[in-house]
């Protein structure tokens, strides 16, 4: 792994690059980069353009993480070109890149048409209702996704209610993050856990009531074996913080489901108010 500091003017031969500098000057393509993690750095427009231009001269990227830096205008077009050019790209992480609805849809189209991308993060971008509808169409047409991070993307309850149907044939789906969106119907999440026996991580949109959380937990604990005959452990985030006080429920889920029983994103008093309402 090579670290590029502000004083470096060239990238040394490497296959995996993690940048911890604020500036990259005259980066030379002496070796093919396979993994590029820029998430620790908040790139400005010109630095982003320089990095993406460099990547258009390469072809072997497998992981690209631009999380935390805005991608707009010409930089977005360069990013789409990079996606098309790097045919081995598997993971595309664009969390909090300030993408608007149309930009999210453009990225989704590029990922959909890519032969090897199986993991994408659009969390903390503006996907919204229009982008959500477009996403459902793409999910129905491509069944190769393994990880989908859609945390706080503005997905509506209507979109979320249709989501399980559109991913029912995604047998390789291991991770689905939906936290911070509108609350969909409870049956959607219990049905999702029953259908996707290989699912290992699920974060739910908005907090559930205690009774709803119990139902989801029991569904997760009694899942059928996966197609390979394995009973997969699943981490479910977004449940009720009081759920962990029930020793009987913990016994039922022991060795079958490893759940995070606290709800970090939502204070306890907010949950209690919703339950009383």
Backbone bond lengths (Angstrom), bond angles and torsions (degrees), N, CA, C in turn:
res aa  C-N    CA-C-N  psi(-1)  N-CA   C-N-CA  omega(-1)  CA-C   N-CA-C  phi
1 X - - - 1.456 - - 1.528 109.33 -
2 X 1.336 117.32 132.50 1.453 122.20 -177.58 1.519 109.91 -109.45
3 X 1.321 116.68 132.12 1.457 122.33 175.42 1.524 108.58 -103.42
4 X 1.310 116.26 128.81 1.455 121.22 -179.40 1.518 108.55 -106.95
5 X 1.326 117.20 118.06 1.460 121.59 -179.48 1.519 109.88 -98.40
6 X 1.302 115.96 175.66 1.458 120.53 -177.34 1.517 112.06 -63.64
7 X 1.318 118.11 -22.20 1.460 121.53 -178.17 1.519 113.01 -89.25
8 X 1.329 117.14 -10.55 1.457 119.56 179.57 1.522 109.70 -79.70
9 X 1.302 116.57 138.13 1.456 120.46 177.74 1.523 111.24 -111.80
10 X 1.339 116.66 -7.42 1.455 119.58 -179.87 1.522 110.62 -139.09
11 X 1.303 115.36 152.25 1.458 121.00 173.92 1.518 108.02 -91.53
12 X 1.306 117.22 126.49 1.447 120.83 176.91 1.525 109.36 -74.61
13 X 1.329 116.88 162.82 1.454 120.88 179.79 1.511 111.11 -55.07
14 X 1.312 117.65 125.75 1.459 120.23 -175.57 1.516 110.12 -158.20
15 X 1.307 115.60 160.95 1.461 121.25 172.40 1.516 110.93 -114.74
16 X 1.341 117.32 -14.46 1.462 122.01 -179.00 1.513 108.11 -137.60
17 X 1.303 117.96 122.80 1.456 121.83 -174.49 1.513 110.61 -124.86
18 X 1.319 116.38 127.50 1.460 121.92 173.67 1.525 106.60 -123.58
19 X 1.307 117.25 121.55 1.452 121.57 -173.61 1.514 109.91 -97.79
20 X 1.337 117.52 128.12 1.456 120.70 176.19 1.523 110.37 -120.90
21 X 1.303 117.64 18.84 1.451 122.21 -179.00 1.517 110.55 -105.44
22 X 1.338 116.73 163.81 1.449 121.40 177.72 1.525 111.93 -92.95
23 X 1.314 117.73 -13.75 1.456 120.40 -177.80 1.522 110.06 -140.43
24 X 1.317 116.10 142.03 1.459 121.87 171.71 1.522 107.06 -124.33
25 X 1.323 117.44 123.35 1.458 121.52 -177.64 1.525 109.52 -118.47
26 X 1.303 115.51 131.09 1.459 121.37 173.24 1.522 111.49 51.61
27 X 1.355 116.97 49.42 1.462 120.02 -179.49 1.524 109.80 -69.92
28 X 1.309 116.01 124.66 1.462 120.61 -175.13 1.522 110.47 -100.22
29 X 1.301 115.66 139.54 1.469 120.27 -179.42 1.521 110.13 -87.47
30 X 1.332 116.19 66.37 1.458 120.94 179.48 1.522 111.67 -80.00
31 X 1.322 118.05 -19.86 1.465 121.56 179.13 1.520 108.79 -147.20
32 X 1.322 115.27 155.68 1.458 120.43 178.48 1.530 110.09 -77.56
33 X 1.317 116.31 125.36 1.466 121.85 177.92 1.529 108.27 -85.39
34 X 1.314 116.80 129.52 1.459 120.90 179.33 1.526 112.47 -102.42
35 X 1.324 116.96 -28.50 1.463 120.27 -179.65 1.522 109.35 -137.69
36 X 1.310 116.86 123.99 1.461 121.62 -178.31 1.522 109.40 -127.75
37 X 1.328 115.96 113.34 1.465 122.35 -179.13 1.520 108.94 -114.42
38 X 1.327 115.83 104.50 1.460 121.25 179.18 1.523 111.52 -106.82
39 X 1.325 117.44 12.13 1.463 120.24 -176.63 1.525 114.07 -62.86
40 X 1.366 120.47 -29.15 1.470 117.98 178.02 1.521 113.44 -72.06
41 X 1.337 116.90 -12.29 1.462 121.33 -172.62 1.523 109.79 -113.05
42 X 1.323 117.05 133.43 1.461 120.76 174.25 1.519 107.76 -93.60
43 X 1.325 116.19 98.84 1.454 121.48 -175.37 1.525 110.86 -77.59
44 X 1.337 116.41 138.52 1.454 118.76 170.91 1.533 108.93 -82.32
45 X 1.324 116.51 177.40 1.464 120.88 -174.08 1.520 111.71 -58.55
46 X 1.336 116.71 -46.16 1.463 120.40 -174.28 1.523 111.74 -71.78
47 X 1.320 116.56 -36.15 1.456 119.25 177.68 1.526 110.45 -68.01
48 X 1.340 116.48 -40.43 1.456 120.61 176.76 1.526 110.55 -61.03
49 X 1.315 116.15 -43.69 1.462 120.54 179.57 1.521 110.98 -61.64
50 X 1.332 117.14 -40.61 1.461 121.44 -179.83 1.527 111.39 -64.94
51 X 1.323 116.19 -44.29 1.464 120.36 -179.43 1.530 110.74 -64.79
52 X 1.334 117.05 -45.77 1.458 120.41 -178.59 1.524 111.56 -67.14
53 X 1.328 116.49 -35.37 1.466 119.89 175.79 1.520 110.36 -62.46
54 X 1.327 116.64 -42.01 1.467 120.91 175.80 1.528 110.66 -58.02
55 X 1.325 116.50 -43.35 1.463 120.37 -177.11 1.526 112.64 -68.53
56 X 1.332 117.50 -24.47 1.467 119.23 176.90 1.517 111.55 -68.98
57 X 1.334 117.13 -14.08 1.464 121.16 178.16 1.529 111.54 -96.18
58 X 1.335 116.62 6.87 1.452 121.18 179.02 1.529 109.58 -125.53
59 X 1.338 115.93 172.44 1.468 118.36 -173.24 1.530 114.68 -142.68
60 X 1.340 119.27 -2.05 1.460 120.49 -168.57 1.529 114.27 -109.10
61 X 1.309 118.66 13.76 1.460 121.71 -176.62 1.531 110.78 -64.75
62 X 1.350 115.76 134.78 1.459 121.64 176.94 1.531 112.10 -112.14
63 X 1.338 116.23 -32.50 1.463 121.46 -179.49 1.519 108.80 -131.94
64 X 1.333 116.90 128.80 1.461 122.01 176.72 1.517 108.71 -130.55
65 X 1.330 116.03 119.64 1.465 122.01 -179.31 1.521 109.04 -123.68
66 X 1.334 115.96 107.05 1.466 122.52 178.31 1.524 111.05 -110.20
67 X 1.301 117.83 17.69 1.463 122.66 -174.20 1.521 112.11 -55.30
68 X 1.344 114.89 135.06 1.454 120.51 175.79 1.506 115.33 95.71
69 X 1.329 117.86 -8.98 1.461 121.43 179.90 1.523 109.67 -116.26
70 X 1.331 116.17 137.11 1.463 120.68 -178.83 1.525 110.83 -67.45
71 X 1.331 115.62 140.38 1.464 121.73 177.07 1.524 107.58 -127.16
72 X 1.325 116.50 104.66 1.461 121.24 -177.39 1.526 110.18 -137.49
73 X 1.337 115.40 166.28 1.449 121.90 170.99 1.515 113.73 56.07
74 X 1.338 115.18 -129.67 1.462 120.64 -177.98 1.524 111.65 -62.50
75 X 1.335 116.69 -31.12 1.469 120.06 178.76 1.527 110.82 -63.49
76 X 1.324 116.82 -37.89 1.460 119.78 177.98 1.524 110.57 -64.63
77 X 1.336 116.65 -42.26 1.460 119.96 178.39 1.523 111.19 -63.62
78 X 1.331 116.48 -38.22 1.464 120.27 176.29 1.529 110.70 -65.24
79 X 1.331 116.18 -39.94 1.461 119.76 178.71 1.525 110.87 -61.67
80 X 1.323 116.96 -44.25 1.462 120.43 178.91 1.525 110.92 -62.67
81 X 1.340 115.98 -36.44 1.467 119.88 176.73 1.524 111.19 -66.28
82 X 1.334 116.29 -39.48 1.469 120.80 177.86 1.528 110.08 -62.75
83 X 1.325 116.79 -43.30 1.467 120.59 179.73 1.527 110.29 -60.28
84 X 1.324 116.55 -44.31 1.466 120.08 -179.74 1.525 111.57 -65.33
85 X 1.319 116.64 -37.84 1.465 121.04 -173.22 1.524 112.88 -77.40
86 X 1.326 117.08 -35.74 1.465 120.53 -176.30 1.529 109.07 -90.62
87 X 1.312 115.83 88.87 1.456 121.96 -173.12 1.525 113.69 -72.80
88 X 1.340 117.35 -10.55 1.465 120.71 178.26 1.531 112.35 -99.30
89 X 1.301 117.04 3.72 1.462 120.96 -178.54 1.529 110.44 -61.38
90 X 1.334 116.06 127.98 1.460 121.33 -177.81 1.526 112.94 -112.78
91 X 1.336 116.99 -37.36 1.465 120.68 -175.78 1.527 109.09 -124.30
92 X 1.330 116.16 125.74 1.461 123.12 179.65 1.524 108.14 -123.11
93 X 1.335 116.46 108.89 1.462 122.00 -173.05 1.522 109.59 -113.60
94 X 1.334 115.95 110.70 1.466 122.28 -174.73 1.524 110.75 -127.51
95 X 1.307 117.12 40.71 1.462 121.11 179.79 1.524 111.00 -65.49
96 X 1.338 115.41 132.71 1.467 121.78 175.53 1.526 112.12 55.20
97 X 1.331 115.85 46.82 1.465 121.40 176.23 1.524 111.70 -97.51
98 X 1.336 116.84 13.34 1.471 123.38 177.25 1.531 111.92 59.83
99 X 1.317 116.80 33.97 1.457 120.74 -179.39 1.522 110.72 -78.68
100 X 1.343 116.02 136.00 1.452 121.22 175.81 1.526 109.24 -86.76
101 X 1.344 116.15 178.84 1.461 120.89 -175.50 1.526 111.54 -57.14
102 X 1.339 116.89 -52.97 1.466 120.33 -177.65 1.522 111.29 -62.38
103 X 1.331 117.01 -35.92 1.462 120.48 179.86 1.525 110.76 -69.47
104 X 1.326 116.75 -40.31 1.467 120.40 175.59 1.523 110.73 -60.37
105 X 1.323 115.85 -41.58 1.460 120.03 -179.55 1.521 110.80 -65.50
106 X 1.334 117.00 -37.37 1.458 120.48 177.05 1.516 112.10 -63.48
107 X 1.323 116.13 -42.68 1.467 120.72 177.61 1.528 110.52 -64.70
108 X 1.330 116.64 -43.06 1.463 120.38 179.12 1.525 111.51 -61.66
109 X 1.326 116.81 -40.26 1.466 120.19 178.05 1.524 110.92 -62.30
110 X 1.340 115.78 -44.06 1.465 120.05 -179.92 1.523 111.02 -63.42
111 X 1.339 116.24 -42.18 1.463 120.23 179.25 1.529 110.98 -67.62
112 X 1.320 115.92 -37.21 1.467 120.88 -179.82 1.529 111.15 -63.34
113 X 1.323 116.72 -38.71 1.465 121.46 -177.71 1.524 112.84 -85.78
114 X 1.328 116.95 -0.57 1.463 121.09 -177.60 1.530 109.90 -85.17
115 X 1.335 118.47 141.71 1.466 120.24 -175.82 1.518 115.68 -76.39
116 X 1.351 118.48 -18.14 1.468 117.88 -171.71 1.526 115.57 -131.04
117 X 1.324 119.40 -5.32 1.468 120.15 179.22 1.528 109.58 -70.19
118 X 1.328 115.76 121.59 1.468 121.22 178.77 1.521 112.36 -121.62
119 X 1.328 117.18 -7.65 1.465 120.96 -177.68 1.521 109.26 -134.95
120 X 1.335 116.38 129.47 1.462 120.24 179.44 1.523 109.68 -142.60
121 X 1.324 115.50 141.91 1.459 121.44 174.10 1.519 108.88 -123.60
122 X 1.331 115.37 120.63 1.466 122.09 173.35 1.524 109.85 -119.15
123 X 1.319 117.22 21.72 1.461 121.31 -175.91 1.523 111.22 -60.08
124 X 1.337 115.30 146.13 1.464 123.54 178.57 1.529 112.21 61.25
125 X 1.333 116.67 30.01 1.453 122.98 168.99 1.526 107.79 -118.12
126 X 1.329 116.96 169.52 1.464 121.12 -174.64 1.524 110.27 -97.03
127 X 1.328 116.31 90.51 1.459 120.74 176.37 1.526 110.46 -87.39
128 X 1.333 116.50 -45.25 1.455 121.27 173.33 1.517 114.22 66.08
129 X 1.342 114.65 -171.48 1.467 120.57 -177.46 1.524 111.69 -68.86
130 X 1.345 116.73 -43.98 1.468 119.98 -178.92 1.523 110.83 -64.62
131 X 1.322 115.90 -45.85 1.455 119.59 178.21 1.512 111.96 -65.71
132 X 1.341 116.12 -34.45 1.456 120.21 178.11 1.518 112.15 -64.41
133 X 1.329 116.82 -41.79 1.467 120.86 177.91 1.524 110.84 -62.92
134 X 1.323 115.22 -41.20 1.469 119.71 177.96 1.526 110.31 -64.66
135 X 1.318 116.29 -40.19 1.462 121.07 178.54 1.523 111.15 -59.78
136 X 1.331 117.23 -42.86 1.461 120.58 -179.84 1.526 111.27 -59.73
137 X 1.322 116.77 -39.97 1.464 120.52 179.03 1.525 110.96 -63.33
138 X 1.331 115.82 -42.54 1.465 119.90 -179.51 1.526 111.24 -68.59
139 X 1.328 116.51 -38.53 1.465 120.11 -179.73 1.523 111.23 -64.52
140 X 1.324 116.19 -35.31 1.463 119.83 179.60 1.524 111.64 -69.96
141 X 1.338 116.23 -25.55 1.466 120.44 -175.53 1.523 113.51 -93.08
142 X 1.340 117.24 -20.67 1.470 120.60 -177.51 1.520 109.18 -129.96
143 X 1.328 116.45 120.85 1.465 120.87 -174.29 1.531 113.10 -110.91
144 X 1.318 117.95 35.18 1.466 120.24 -175.35 1.525 113.33 -111.01
145 X 1.317 118.85 7.12 1.460 120.58 -176.92 1.525 111.31 -71.44
146 X 1.338 114.80 139.55 1.459 121.97 175.60 1.524 111.84 -111.87
147 X 1.327 117.15 -33.38 1.461 121.52 -179.35 1.523 109.47 -139.19
148 X 1.334 116.35 128.13 1.462 122.67 176.68 1.524 108.49 -130.30
149 X 1.323 116.25 115.95 1.464 120.90 177.24 1.521 108.21 -109.25
150 X 1.332 115.99 105.39 1.466 122.88 -178.25 1.524 110.55 -119.24
151 X 1.326 116.48 30.93 1.460 122.44 -179.32 1.528 110.91 -61.48
152 X 1.324 116.63 129.64 1.470 123.25 176.30 1.527 112.52 48.33
153 X 1.318 115.76 54.48 1.460 120.83 176.95 1.524 112.02 -108.49
154 X 1.341 117.49 8.95 1.456 120.78 177.39 1.515 114.06 78.09
155 X 1.326 117.61 22.28 1.464 120.31 177.90 1.526 110.01 -68.94
156 X 1.324 116.22 135.59 1.461 121.32 -178.14 1.527 110.57 -85.65
157 X 1.331 115.45 164.49 1.463 120.59 177.77 1.524 111.08 -60.97
158 X 1.331 116.92 -34.42 1.464 120.43 179.35 1.526 111.13 -64.22
159 X 1.330 116.24 -43.24 1.466 120.37 178.13 1.523 110.31 -64.29
160 X 1.325 116.07 -44.94 1.460 120.37 -177.53 1.523 112.20 -65.90
161 X 1.324 116.98 -30.31 1.466 119.62 178.50 1.525 111.46 -68.45
162 X 1.332 117.02 -25.90 1.464 121.19 179.87 1.524 112.81 -91.95
163 X 1.313 116.45 -15.53 1.463 120.83 -173.57 1.533 113.73 -57.17
164 X 1.341 119.91 -47.77 1.468 119.09 -177.96 1.528 113.79 -57.03
165 X 1.329 117.01 -36.14 1.461 120.47 179.97 1.520 110.74 -65.71
166 X 1.329 115.98 -38.45 1.461 120.10 -175.67 1.525 113.02 -78.27
167 X 1.309 117.66 -15.64 1.468 118.94 178.71 1.528 111.76 -113.67
168 X 1.320 117.01 16.28 1.462 119.97 -176.40 1.530 112.25 -65.06
169 X 1.328 117.55 -23.64 1.466 120.41 179.67 1.526 112.88 -99.36
170 X 1.321 116.75 8.03 1.469 120.57 177.78 1.531 108.80 -85.34
171 X 1.308 116.40 76.90 1.462 121.00 -171.95 1.529 112.65 -70.70
172 X 1.320 117.82 -18.82 1.464 120.89 -179.56 1.526 112.68 -92.98
173 X 1.327 117.76 0.57 1.460 120.97 -177.38 1.528 110.53 -64.77
174 X 1.339 116.13 120.23 1.463 121.63 -179.03 1.520 112.62 -109.31
175 X 1.333 116.81 -30.35 1.462 120.54 -172.22 1.522 109.82 -136.64
176 X 1.336 116.54 126.78 1.462 122.13 178.14 1.522 108.49 -136.14
177 X 1.329 116.57 116.08 1.459 121.68 -177.33 1.529 109.17 -113.53
178 X 1.336 115.66 118.67 1.463 121.78 -176.16 1.521 112.50 -126.81
179 X 1.318 118.14 8.48 1.457 121.72 -175.63 1.517 113.29 -57.05
180 X 1.348 115.58 146.39 1.454 120.22 174.85 1.511 115.40 83.51
181 X 1.335 118.44 2.90 1.457 121.74 175.57 1.531 109.61 -98.44
182 X 1.333 116.93 178.01 1.457 120.03 177.59 1.526 110.36 -63.30
183 X 1.312 115.34 151.91 1.465 119.10 -178.63 1.525 110.71 -76.52
184 X 1.311 115.96 124.82 1.451 120.90 175.22 1.517 110.20 -89.92
185 X 1.321 118.48 177.87 1.466 121.32 -179.94 1.523 111.46 -66.98
186 X 1.320 116.04 145.20 1.461 120.98 -177.18 1.523 111.91 -61.10
187 X 1.334 116.89 -37.77 1.462 120.13 -178.87 1.524 111.86 -59.23
188 X 1.332 116.25 -26.85 1.461 119.18 179.60 1.521 111.14 -63.20
189 X 1.341 116.32 -38.45 1.476 119.48 -175.03 1.520 111.52 -83.29
190 X 1.323 117.56 -36.64 1.461 118.78 175.40 1.528 110.11 -67.14
191 X 1.333 115.69 -39.88 1.462 119.44 177.48 1.516 111.88 -65.24
192 X 1.330 115.84 -37.46 1.460 120.58 179.07 1.524 111.03 -63.68
193 X 1.319 116.55 -43.76 1.464 120.45 -179.90 1.526 111.57 -66.88
194 X 1.321 116.67 -33.98 1.462 119.94 178.82 1.524 111.62 -72.69
195 X 1.335 116.26 -39.99 1.462 120.45 -175.88 1.524 112.18 -77.00
196 X 1.334 116.19 -40.22 1.466 120.23 -176.37 1.520 109.71 -97.75
197 X 1.303 114.85 81.88 1.467 119.97 -176.80 1.524 112.35 -72.07
198 X 1.319 117.35 -12.09 1.458 120.14 177.51 1.515 113.10 -95.06
199 X 1.337 117.71 -2.41 1.460 121.65 -178.76 1.525 110.54 -65.20
200 X 1.342 115.95 129.98 1.460 121.01 -177.25 1.526 113.07 -111.32
201 X 1.321 117.97 -17.64 1.466 120.47 -179.52 1.522 108.88 -147.18
202 X 1.327 115.96 129.31 1.462 121.99 177.30 1.516 108.71 -140.30
203 X 1.325 117.14 121.17 1.463 120.31 171.97 1.524 107.75 -108.24
204 X 1.319 116.19 127.96 1.460 122.34 -171.99 1.527 111.95 -88.36
205 X 1.336 117.40 148.61 1.457 120.68 176.17 1.521 111.22 -77.26
206 X 1.303 116.25 126.17 1.468 122.73 178.29 1.530 111.69 61.50
207 X 1.320 118.43 152.41 1.463 120.84 -178.05 1.527 112.28 -71.56
208 X 1.313 115.44 149.62 1.458 122.10 177.33 1.521 109.86 -97.38
209 X 1.319 116.23 160.32 1.459 119.60 170.20 1.525 108.20 -71.91
210 X 1.322 116.19 167.91 1.461 119.99 -178.19 1.528 111.23 -61.25
211 X 1.335 117.74 -42.97 1.462 120.52 -179.37 1.527 111.08 -65.77
212 X 1.332 116.41 -39.94 1.464 119.56 178.12 1.523 110.76 -65.06
213 X 1.328 115.99 -41.63 1.463 120.28 179.60 1.521 111.25 -62.25
214 X 1.336 116.47 -39.45 1.464 120.48 178.17 1.529 110.81 -61.97
215 X 1.323 115.36 -41.42 1.464 119.05 -178.91 1.531 111.08 -65.37
216 X 1.330 116.51 -42.99 1.461 120.24 178.46 1.520 110.65 -63.85
217 X 1.341 116.23 -42.45 1.464 120.52 -178.78 1.523 111.42 -62.73
218 X 1.321 116.86 -43.61 1.464 120.45 179.86 1.524 111.36 -66.91
219 X 1.328 116.29 -36.30 1.462 119.78 176.33 1.519 110.23 -62.76
220 X 1.332 115.97 -44.10 1.462 120.39 179.37 1.521 111.46 -64.06
221 X 1.332 115.84 -37.37 1.466 120.07 -176.77 1.520 112.61 -72.16
222 X 1.316 117.17 -23.97 1.463 120.49 -175.70 1.526 112.14 -112.05
223 X 1.311 116.33 29.78 1.459 119.61 179.46 1.523 111.44 -67.35
224 X 1.307 114.72 150.50 1.461 120.51 176.25 1.523 109.53 -74.35
225 X 1.325 117.12 160.28 1.471 119.63 176.46 1.522 110.90 -61.23
226 X 1.313 116.04 153.75 1.455 121.80 176.30 1.526 109.25 -69.42
227 X 1.345 117.93 170.04 1.471 119.61 178.17 1.526 113.53 -54.68
228 X 1.326 116.70 -23.09 1.465 120.33 178.70 1.531 112.18 -89.76
229 X 1.325 116.83 5.01 1.448 119.83 177.93 1.511 114.85 86.25
230 X 1.338 117.46 9.09 1.457 121.41 -178.44 1.527 110.08 -98.15
231 X 1.324 116.15 145.96 1.461 120.99 170.78 1.521 106.85 -97.25
232 X 1.310 116.45 102.76 1.456 121.86 -174.03 1.524 111.27 -75.36
233 X 1.327 115.67 138.57 1.457 120.02 169.75 1.517 108.00 -75.17
234 X 1.315 117.16 146.01 1.452 120.76 179.81 1.520 109.18 -135.27
235 X 1.308 116.01 133.64 1.455 122.46 173.67 1.523 107.31 -94.81
236 X 1.324 116.70 122.78 1.460 121.49 179.47 1.519 108.39 -115.08
237 X 1.321 116.87 115.42 1.457 121.31 177.88 1.519 109.87 -104.42
238 X 1.340 115.87 148.82 1.453 120.79 179.18 1.511 112.53 103.13
239 X 1.341 117.27 10.59 1.463 120.39 177.75 1.524 110.28 -82.05
240 X 1.318 116.22 -179.31 1.462 121.66 -176.05 1.525 110.50 -82.72
241 X 1.352 118.77 134.68 1.470 120.00 -176.65 1.518 113.97 -64.24
242 X 1.343 118.00 -22.80 1.467 120.23 179.77 1.527 112.33 -80.49
243 X 1.329 115.91 -7.08 1.454 119.71 -177.40 1.526 111.79 -62.73
244 X 1.321 116.86 -34.87 1.456 121.10 -176.54 1.508 114.25 -69.06
245 X 1.339 118.42 -9.02 1.465 120.80 -179.57 1.525 112.42 -83.08
246 X 1.307 116.68 -10.85 1.461 120.89 -177.91 1.527 108.66 -87.71
247 X 1.342 117.48 103.13 1.464 121.00 -175.87 1.523 111.62 -65.28
248 X 1.349 116.93 -33.66 1.458 119.86 179.90 1.524 110.54 -64.45
249 X 1.330 116.25 -41.11 1.451 120.00 179.24 1.522 110.78 -66.55
250 X 1.336 116.55 -39.62 1.460 119.41 178.15 1.526 110.28 -62.18
251 X 1.319 116.81 -36.57 1.458 120.57 179.31 1.527 110.54 -65.49
252 X 1.326 116.45 -41.17 1.458 120.56 179.77 1.523 111.75 -63.55
253 X 1.323 116.53 -34.37 1.457 119.95 -175.40 1.521 112.77 -92.06
254 X 1.316 117.88 -5.28 1.462 121.23 -177.11 1.534 110.61 -60.24
255 X 1.334 115.41 131.22 1.467 123.92 177.87 1.532 114.00 68.43
256 X 1.312 117.43 -1.81 1.454 119.78 178.14 1.521 112.02 -111.61
257 X 1.304 116.05 -35.43 1.458 118.91 -176.95 1.517 109.15 -143.73
258 X 1.305 115.35 128.29 1.458 121.57 179.14 1.521 106.41 -104.53
259 X 1.333 116.44 100.73 1.453 119.90 -173.45 1.517 111.91 -110.38
260 X 1.297 115.93 141.72 1.450 121.04 172.63 1.522 106.52 -85.08
261 X 1.328 116.51 107.17 1.459 121.06 -169.12 1.523 113.07 -86.95
262 X 1.308 117.41 -9.78 1.455 119.89 173.86 1.513 109.29 -87.91
263 X 1.297 117.04 160.57 1.463 121.34 179.41 1.517 107.19 -122.67
264 X 1.308 116.53 89.09 1.460 121.65 -171.28 1.527 111.41 -66.43
265 X 1.327 116.37 -35.48 1.458 119.37 -173.67 1.527 112.94 -74.25
266 X 1.323 117.99 -21.62 1.448 120.56 -173.65 1.526 110.43 -126.34
267 X 1.332 118.77 119.06 1.469 121.39 -179.61 1.519 111.57 -59.59
268 X 1.321 116.63 150.87 1.461 122.26 -177.31 1.521 111.63 -58.73
269 X 1.347 117.09 -40.24 1.459 118.62 -176.37 1.526 111.74 -64.92
270 X 1.333 117.09 -31.67 1.461 120.17 177.42 1.523 110.04 -66.54
271 X 1.321 116.38 -42.74 1.454 120.77 179.31 1.522 111.47 -63.07
272 X 1.331 116.31 -41.85 1.456 120.46 -178.75 1.521 110.95 -65.82
273 X 1.339 116.61 -37.87 1.460 120.19 177.73 1.523 110.52 -62.73
274 X 1.348 116.25 -42.33 1.461 119.79 179.81 1.522 110.78 -65.58
275 X 1.341 116.05 -37.91 1.459 119.79 -179.06 1.524 110.90 -66.14
276 X 1.346 117.27 -40.74 1.454 121.27 179.76 1.516 111.29 -68.02
277 X 1.338 115.73 -34.24 1.457 119.80 179.37 1.529 111.00 -67.89
